[in-house]
Amino acid sequence: MMPPKKKNGDRPRLQVVGEKGAVMEYPLQDQAIFIGRTDDNDVVLDDSSVSRRHAKIARDGAEYTLADLGSHNGTALNGTFIQSAPLHDGDQIKIGGYRLTFYLRESRDLSPTPTVTLMPGKDWAGTLREVITSRPSGQCAVESHEWLSSGESKRNQKVLFVLYEISRQLNAIADFHQLLEKIMDLLFLVIDADYGFLILSASRAEADLIPVVVKFKNRASRPSAEIQASRSLIHKVIQDKVALLVSDAMSDSRWARSESLIRKKIRSALCVPLWKKDQIIGVIQLESLRPDCQFTIDDLELLNAVGCQMALVIEQMSLREKIREEERLKNRLARFLSPQVTEMILKGGEESKKYLMDPHHLEASILFIDIVGFTALSEKMQTEEINMFLNQYFTRMTEIIFRNQGMLDKYIGDGLMAVFGVPVQTQDHAERAIRTALEAKRELSRIMDQLAPEKRFSIRIGINSGQVLAGNIGSPQRMDYTVIGDAVNIAARLESMARPNQILIGEKTYLLAKDKFRFERIGPRRIRGRDNPVTVFDVIEEHP
């Protein structure tokens, strides 16, 4: 794994920001770097929606290229999902819950919020001026409603305006970080603060706090030095789950032990927790340096109400992103799996989905079907007629495959390849493959009854069972879920050996399904590319 760096170097680099705000920077070398969930990647993204080997960035001369490696949730570049694309300075990459930024120029400042430093300070004791209990989103929604019902109309109008705008922006902004920035803008419209910041917790560790959004009232309110935020204040909010108001801190002896507050000469501060479900993921803090602009309990209640409602917004955004990811996965699966199998995969947990899509070895049965003499047949048809004919034929064959819970791997000219036992493993994969072949022959008879004699045709079918490697396989330009291995090659050879309307199977398939069907033993046959012969069987019919 590539060690991250905290400061700018002399190379282009990648900045990685986690969903909870953790920021790391990775220098880009001449060799390609791989991005994924497992520790063997150069950039490790610990997120269940990230594939084991998700994407890579490679250098070609002076240009860098981002390529998706067949991930099950995709890689987005500047809001658009890509297979492969060149990178430019400042490009935004979205992988799972992580935001990545590609920086090409050395002079670029990579720190997202360089003006905020969390000062340690000493622990303090005493009674705070104003404290409001904060609760998770499921409870604070009721609390906020009661406050709105009993509060003053002007204050109600402010909070209703902010909450309405937050809900409206949720539908317009897809990026989590951009939504947080917009929420801070809205807060400044209703609370008169000099500056404020939003801090997220990168983990459950109390010290792991990352400032992700900083907002100033105007240029004049921007301090000449960096902002020194009080860790003791934030610690109290997170640990006690409360919203705090500090007013005229310099004259309040009860804050004497909070060294960072005294050093800053803060006159007024509001700090409220930011919830996600039942977990505090950060805080919002607003500050005023003007003696004549002291925050009030009304301001604290308003900010606390907004902080509570933001929990609902964050949860909605997370849910919406999950729905989008599942929809993308569903669309991909629907191309080659039956609706029942697709639904089974989607209902499984995240680990189950990752296992199914990432390459792994398993036992399966592979079926090939090909039209006999298609070239000669196509000479008797117009191009449009051939296209319509193949679409109708493939539709009916695919329905049979799906009905037997098989996976349509691909169409190959006038043939197709199907696999049984992947991505969801089944013990009766050989039986399902043979039953599909027999049903395909019966369906072919019905198709032939509807065609003129000169347009009728036959099919060849080959089936083999064995160990395969299943998963997303291919190149960065094109990646498909498929199976590879010797068992696949033998199935293809058996199909090419079959006579018209004959079903040939390998010995492993026969052993797995010998009690379900009638077979005729053909015997050992030489197959191109193999030293040892393969024992071949002809499928006659199902047992009565």
N, C-alpha and C positions, 0 to 999 in steps of 0.2 A: 504494500500500500504506500502510495506517495505521501511523504510528510507534508502537512499544510504549513504555510508560512503566514506570518502576521503582518509583515511589512512589504512594501513594494520592492521589487528586485529589478533586474535589467532584462527581463523577458516578459512576453505577453503572459497573461494569467487568467485564471478562472476564479471568480468569487462565488461562493456557495452560501446561500441563506436558507436555513431550515424553516419549517412551518412555524416553529416557536421562536425564531429570531436568531438562532446560533449562526455566527458568521465565520467562515474559514476561507482562506485563499490558497490556490494551488498554482505554482508556476508551470507553464507549458513548455515541455522539452521538445527536442526535434523528433523523438519517437512518439508514436500514438499513445494516448492515455485512455484507459477504459473506465467507464462510470457504471456503477451498479450497486446491488444490495450486499453482496458477499465480500469478504475480506481480501479476496484475490484481485480486486479492482484497485486502480490507482486512486480513484475518488469513490469513497464508500458512502452511500446514502441509505441510512437506516430507516427505511419506510416500506411498509408491506405492499404498497402499490408500485414499488420499483422492482424491476426484474433483476435476477441474479447478475446477468451481464446485459445492461440496458442500452448503453450508447458508447460511442467513442469519439474523440477529437484527434484528428491526424493532420500533420503538416505536409503540404505539397508545395515546395518552393517557399514563396513568401506568404502563401495563403493557408488558412486553417479551415478544415471541413468538419462539420458535425454529422454523424451518421447514427441512425437508430439501428440497433442490432436485433430487430424482431421482438421488441418488448411487447408485453401484452396490454399495456396502457398507453403506449406511444410516447413520442418526444416532440414537444412543441417548441418552435423557434419563433419568437415575436408573435405568439398567439396562434400560429398555424402549425399543424402537425406535419412533420416531414419524414422522409426516408433518408435523404442526404441533402445537405445544403452548405454553401460556403458561409463562413462566419465573418462578421464585420465588427469593428470596435463598438462596444456598448450593446451588442445583441443580447436579448433576454431569452433564456432557455428555461423551460418548465419540465421537470421530471418528477412525477409523483407530487409530494408535498413540498418539494424543494424548488427554489428559484436560483438559477445560475446566471451570472453575467460574464460575458467574454470581453476582456479588455486587451486591446492590442497596443495602445500607446503607453509608454512608460510613465508619462507625466500624469496619467489619469489617477485621481484620488479614489482609492478603492474602498475606503471606509464608509459605510452607509450613513452613519451619524457621528462624525468626528468631533462634534462640539459638546458631547455629554460624557462626563466621567463620574462614576459612582465612587463616592468617598466613603471609606470604612466607618469613621466616627466611632465613638464608644457607646456602649449600651446606656440607656437612660431610664429613669423611673419617674413616676409622677402622674398626675391627672391631666389628660389632654383637654383642650378647650372645647372641642366639638368632636363627638364620635358617633357614627351611625353604623349599625350592624349591616353587613352585606351578606346576601345569600345567593345560592346557585340560581340559574335561570328559571327553573321550574317553580321556585318560590318567589323570586323577586318580581315576576310579572304581576302577581297579585298585589304585592306591596306597592309597586309603582302605580297601579290602578287606583288603590285606595288613597294614595298621596295626591294623585291628580284630581280625585273627586273632592278632596277637602281643602286643597290649596287655593291660593289666590289666582284670579283669572289671568293676570299678566304672566305670572310664573308658569301657569299651565300652558299658555300659548307658546312660550319659549320651548318647553320640553316637548310639546306635541309637534312643533315645527321641526325640531332636531330629529325626533324619532321618525317622523314622516319622511324626512329627507334621507335618513339612513336606510329605511326600507326601500325607498325609491332607487337609491344608488346601488343597493344590493342587486337589483335586476339589471343595472347598466354596467356594473364593474365586475369582471370575472376574476381579477387578481386580488388576492387577500391583502397584500401589502398596499396596493393602491386604495383599497377600501378603507384601511386604517388611516391613511393620509387624508382621505376625504372626510372621515369622521372627525379628525382633529380640526380640519377647516371649519366644519359645522359648529363645533364647540366654541370656537372663537367668535362666532357670530352672536352667541347668546351669553357668553361669559367674558367679561373684560379682563383678560390676562395679558401679561407682557410676553410670556413664552410658556410653552408646555412640551411635554414629551410623553411618548408611549413606550413602555418597557415590557418586553416579553421574557418569560423564563424559558431558557433553552432546554431545561431538564428539571427534575425534581430537586436538584441541589439549590439551596438558597443563594449561594454565591454566583450562580450561573445566570446572570441577568444581562440582557442585551437591549440597549436602546435602539429602536427601529424606526421611530418617527419623531422628528423635532419640528416644532412650529413656533414662529415668532410673530408677534402682533404686527410689527413693521421693521424696517431697517434700523430705526433708531433704538428699538428695544433689544436688538441683538448685542449681547455682551462682547467686549473686546477680547476677553479670555474665554476659555471653554467653560461650559456649565458644569458645576460641581454638584451633582445630585446627592441627597442624603440617603445613604444606604439604611440608616437606622429608621428613617421614616417609612421607607418601602418595606423593610423587614417587618415593622409593626403591622402594616396593612395586610401583608401576605399571611403572617403567622396568626393574627387574631381575626382575620376576615372582617375587617372594618374599613369604613371610609373616614378619613381624618381631615380636619381643618386646623391649620396652624395660623393664628392671626397675630401680627405684630410680635414675631418671635424674639426680636432683640430685647423687648422689655418684659418678656415672660420668663421668670426665673425657673419655671418648671422645665424649660428646654436647655438649661445650663449645661447638661452633660452631652448634648448632641453637638459635638465640635464642628461638624460639617455645616450645620445650620448657622452657627454663629459666624463662621468664616465667610459665609456667603452673604450675611446681613439680609436674610430673607424677611420681608415684612408680612407676607401672607402666602400660604400654600394650601392647595387642595390635592389630596391623593386618594384615589379609589381603586378597588381591585377590578380586574378584568377576568370574567368567568368564561369557562367553556365546559358546559354541563356542570359537574360538581367539583371541578378543579380550577383553581386560580392559575391562569397562564400569564399574568402580567399585571401592570398597573397603568393608570393614566394619572399624570400629575400636571397641574397648572400652577403657575407662580406669578406673583406680582411684586415688583420692586418699588412701587409707588406708595408712600405713606398714606396718601389720600385715597388709595384704592385697595381697601381691605375686603377680602372675600367674606361672605356671610353664610349663615346656615342655609339660606335659600340656595346659594350657589352650590354648596356641598350636596344638598338634596337633589338638585338638578343633575349634577355630575354623577352622583351615585345612581340615579334613575337611568341615566344614559348608559352608564357602565353595565347595569343589569340588563338593559335591553340589548346592548351590544352582544351579550352572551347568546341571545336568541339569534341575532344576525350571524354571528360566527358559526353557530351550529347549523343554521340554514345553508350557509355557504359551504361548509364541510359536507353536508348532506347532498347539496346540489352537485358538488364536484364528484362525490361518490357515485351519484346517479349517472353523471356524464361518463365516468370511467366504465361503469357497468354497461352502459348503452354502447360504447365503443367496443367493449369486449363481446357483447351480445351480437353486434353486427358482424364481427369477425367470425365468431363461432357459427353463426347462422349460414355462412357460406358453405360449410362442409359438415355440419352436424344437424341431426334431427332436432325439432323444437323441444322434445322431451329431454334429450341429453344436454342441450344447451341450458335448459332450466335447471337441471340437476347440478351443473357446474356452477351456475350463478348463485345457487342457494348454498353452495359450499363456502367454507371459510376462506380467508385470504391465503392462508398457507396452502390450502387445497388447490386454489386457482394457480398459484405460482408453480406448484409441483406439476400440475397438468400441462402448463405451457412451457416450462423450462425443459431442456433435453434430458431424457433419462431412458434407461433400458427397461424393456418389458417384453412379454410374450403376446403376440397378436397373430391374426390371420389376414392375409392380403389377397384381394380379389382383383383380377384384370378381366375386362370385357372388351372385345374388339369386333367391329363389323367386318365380315368376310367380303373381300372384293369391293371395297368402297370406291376405289378409283374408277373402276369400270362402271359402277352404279351412278357415280356423280356425272359421268359423261352424258347420261340420259336426262339430266335435269338442268334447269336454269339456276343461276347463282342464288336468287331469292328463294327458290324452291328447296335448294339444298340447305340453306340456313334455317328455313321453317321446319324442314324434316328433322334435322339434327336437334333443334331445340325441343321439338315434341318428343323425340326418342329419348334424349337425355333427361327430360323432365320425368318421364315415366320410370326410367331406370333409377333415377335418384330417389323417387318416392319409395321404391322397393328397398333401397339401401337404408333410408331413414327409418322405414317401418321395422327393420330388423336391427335398429340402433347401431348402424354402421357409420363410419366417417367417410364422406366423399373427399378423397385426397386431391384429385385433379382430373380434368378432362385432357386427353392426349389425342388430338386430332379427332378421329372418329371412334376413339376408345376412351375408357375411363379406368381409374384406379380407386378402389375403396379399401378401407381397413376396418377390422372389427377387433374390439378389445382396447382401443385407444380413442380419445384420451382417458375415458373411464374404463378401467379394467373390468373384464367379465370372464368367468370361467368357461362359458360356452361360446367363445368367439368363433371357433371352427364350425360349430353347428350353425351359427347365424350366417356365416359366410356361404356355406353350402345351401342353406335354405334360400338365401338371396339369389344364388345362381339358378336354382330350380324355378323360383318365381319369375326370374328374368326370362327364362325360356318360355314359360307359359304366357307371359305378357307379350313376348315377341310373336307368338302365334296369333294373338288377338290383333296385334298391329298389322301383321301380314294379311289378315282377312280384309283389312280396309284398304289395301294397296292393289294397284294393277299388277298383273303377273310379271311384267318386265321390270317392276321397281321393287320386287320382293328380295329379301336378303337373309343371310344367316349370321350368327355370331359365334365367336370362340370364347371360352372362359377358362381361366387358370387360377387355381387357389393354392396357397402354401402357407404354413404356419411355422413360427419360430421366433427367436429373439430379434428385436429391432431396436433402433435408437429413435425415439419419438420426441419431437419438440420443434421449436422455431429454428429452421435451418435455411441457410442461403447466404446472400451477400447483403451489405448495407443498402444497396439499391433495391433489392427485392428479397423479402423474407417471408417464408410460408411455414405453417405448421404441417409437418409431413413425417414420414418414417423412412429410414434407410437401413440397409443391411443385406446380408446374403439371402435371407428369407424372402425379401422383396424381389431380388433378382431372379430367384428360382420361380416365383409365381409368374413373372413376366415371361420367362422361357416356356413354362407350361402352357400359357395361353397361346403362344406362337406355334406350339406343337399340336394343339388340339385340332380336330377335324371340325367342319361346320356343325354348329349346335351341340358340340361335345364339351363336357366339363371335366377337366383333368385336375387332379389334386396330388400333393406330395404326401409322403409317408407319415409325417407328423400330423398333418390334417386328418388323414385316415384314422390314425390311432386315437385321436381326440373325439372323433364322431362316428366310429365304426358301428356303434349300437343304434344309431339313429337313422341310417340310410342304407340302401343297397349299393354295393360297389362291385366293380369288375377289376381284378388286378391285371394291369398291363405288364408290369415288371420293370426291371432296371432300364433306365434310358440315360444316354450321354447328353449332358447339357453343356453348351459352349461356355467356357470360362471356368469349368470345374473339373478336377482330376477324377473325382469319384462319381460314379453314376447315381442317379436319383430314382428311387422306386416310385412308380407312377400308378395311380388308380383312376378309373373312370367312374363318375357318379351316375348311377342308373336312376334311382328314385328314392323317395322316402319310404320307410317301412310302413306298411299298412297299419 
